[in-house]
Amino acid sequence: MALDYKLIGSRLRQARLDNNHTQESLSEILDVSIAFLSRVERGSLDISLKRLSQMCEILGVTEGDILNGASTTSRNYLNSDLSNLLKNCPPDKMKLVYKLAKAVVED
C-alpha cells in the first residue's frame, strides 16, 4: 500500500493550525523553508519518517495520528471517518448501520 502524501500533508496542516502555528513559525522551528513546508502540506513532496517524527513531536501528535488519521486518545476520533463512510451509504444499509450501532451502544 502506497502512502497518500496529500492526505498526510492535509493532516499535518490541520495539526499545525490546531496548534496555532503559521507556516512561517513552524518552518523556523523546523529550520526548513516555508516553501518546503508548503510542498509537504500539499502532498507534492514526500516527507521522510525522520522529518515526520520531528513535526509530530512539535505539533503534539503521534505519527499514527498523521498516517492513520485517527487519534485514539480523543473521545471522538472516529467521527470524521464514520461520517465519510456514511456519506456514500445507501439508505437500506444506513438503516442496518443505525440498528447495529444502537444495539452496541445500548448493550
C-alpha positions, 0 to 999 in steps of 0.5 A: 500500500502506497502512502497518500502524501496529500492526505498526510500533508492535509493532516499535518496542516490541520495539526499545525493550525490546531496548534496555532502555528503559521507556516512561517513559525513552524518552518523556523522551528523546523529550520526548513523553508516555508516553501518546503513546508508548503510542498509537504502540506500539499502532498507534492513532496514526500516527507521522510519518517525522520522529518515526520517524527520531528513535526509530530513531536512539535505539533503534539501528535503521534505519527499514527495520528498523521498516517492513520488519521485517527487519534485514539486518545480523543473521545471522538476520533472516529467521527470524521471517518464514520461520517465519510463512510456514511456519506456514500451509504445507501439508505437500506444499509444506513438503516442496518448501520443505525440498528447495529450501532444502537444495539452496541451502544445500548448493550 
